[in-house]
Amino acid sequence: MWGRIVFGTDGSPAATRAGEVAATIARATSAKLIATSGYRASSVGAEERLAEALDVAEAAGMRRARLAAEAVPGRAGDVLVAVAEAQDAGLIVVARGEDRSLSDLSRWLTHHAPCDLLIVASGSRDPHAPYGRIVIASDGSATADRAARKGFDLAREVLASVTLVFIGHPKTGELVMGDTIDVYGRGIETEVRLLEGDPAHQIISTADDVDAELVVVGNRGLQGAKGFLLGSVPEKVVEATHRDVLVCRTVMQIASELGPGEGGVIERRGEKLAISVDETGAQHLLSARCTHLGCTVAWNPAEHTFDCPCHGSRFSPTGEVVNGPAARPLPPA
């Protein structure tokens, strides 16, 4: 799911709790866990904080061989982003803060994290078994679909049940949510709620109603059936809820998070690439620009194709044209 997880610590009780949750998730998903701490003048304090963080992770069941630590000069946000990018991490974990308010760091990372972001709230629940019920928000868009996949994958790993919330027209929701469960949620206890109205309010209300420990949203692309832009929904949810929030990076993906039979669009050196992984584990890198008029294609998980949202062209995982109007395959990257 996530090959590498980075979490930041400042030595506070809230950060220690976030580290325990990060270690629990890393153990459940067989990920490597990298603790990091920024510093200004001297690295001594940061190194002490990291040593404590590694002890906490080991106490949570992580093997020392799957742990690493980096003390890096600089601001906490810049350090977390730099380490996550250097490690090709799939997830950053940070604490919300003891006063339940969204810290400047968490707010900044909501907009700048290069990967998925888990914001851990303070609370009394067991950090070694943090999630029993997960709320996943979707509007049926391709980007929200990626967040749903990650939410269901995590639910499967930590043995949680799911409440899947659709924001939009109920008739559309019935069709879309059925497909979502068929593709991602098989074997997971799932309740579906079809709702209309303000997305952030509905998501938070549902989480309160089912007493969920975690809310999963995408960082971009929630647009809804009525076409109104919901780009601020993740920040509104994080600001208003006292629960953990997983903000999934849904526009660009990370190559290491894709498994056999999966695909997506990644960004490498400023260029958007279509990537698919075949059943042998081999990766196929292609230009993500549709050969018809140059729109960026998107991965269709139900059909296992790259689809152009502009004019309907469809390409196979290795780039061949399945449906026009495009006449030429996606070229190799």
QUIKA-V6143 format. One record per backbone hydrogen bond with DSSP energy under -0.5 kcal/mol. NH is the residue of the N-H (numbers start at 1). CO is the residue of the C=O. Records with the same first field share a line. If there is no record, write none. Layout:
NH->CO ; CO
//
This chain:
5->32
6->91
7->34
8->93
9->36
16->12
17->13
18->14
19->15
20->16
21->17
22->18
23->19
24->20
25->21
26->22
27->23
28->24
29->25
30->26 ; 27
31->26
32->3
33->66
34->5
35->33 ; 68
36->7
37->70
39->72
47->43
48->44
49->45
50->46
51->47
52->48
53->49
54->50
55->51
56->52
57->53
58->54
59->55
60->56
61->58
62->57
66->63
67->64
68->33
70->35
72->37 ; 70
74->39
79->75
80->76
81->77
82->78
83->79
84->80
85->81
86->82
87->83
88->84 ; 85
89->84
90->4
91->4
92->116
93->6
94->118
96->120
100->97
103->96 ; 101
107->103
108->104
109->105
110->106
111->107 ; 108
112->108
113->109
116->90
117->247
118->92
119->117 ; 245
120->94 ; 118
121->119
122->97
127->125
129->126
130->127
132->130
134->161
135->214
136->134 ; 163
137->216
138->165
145->141
146->142
147->143
148->144
149->145
150->146
151->147
152->148
153->149
154->150
155->151
156->152
157->153
158->154
159->155
160->155
161->132
162->189
163->134
164->162 ; 191
165->136 ; 163
166->164 ; 193
167->138 ; 165
168->166 ; 195
173->169
174->170
175->171
176->172
177->173
178->174
179->175
180->176
181->177
182->178
183->179
184->180
185->180 ; 181
188->185
191->162
193->164
195->166 ; 193
202->198
203->199
204->200
205->201
206->202
207->203
208->204
209->205
210->206
211->207
212->207
213->133
214->133
215->244
216->135
217->215 ; 246
219->248
223->221
227->224
230->222
233->230
236->232
237->233
238->234
239->235
240->236
241->237
244->213
245->119
246->215
247->117 ; 245
248->217 ; 246
250->248
253->265
257->254
258->255
261->277
262->259
264->275
266->273
267->253
268->271
271->268
273->266
274->286
275->264 ; 273
276->284
277->262
278->282
281->278
284->276
286->274
287->331
288->272
290->288 ; 295
294->290
297->288
298->307
300->305
301->299
304->300
305->300
306->315
307->298 ; 305
308->313
309->296 ; 307
312->308
314->323
315->306
316->320
319->316
322->314
323->314
330->319
333->285
//
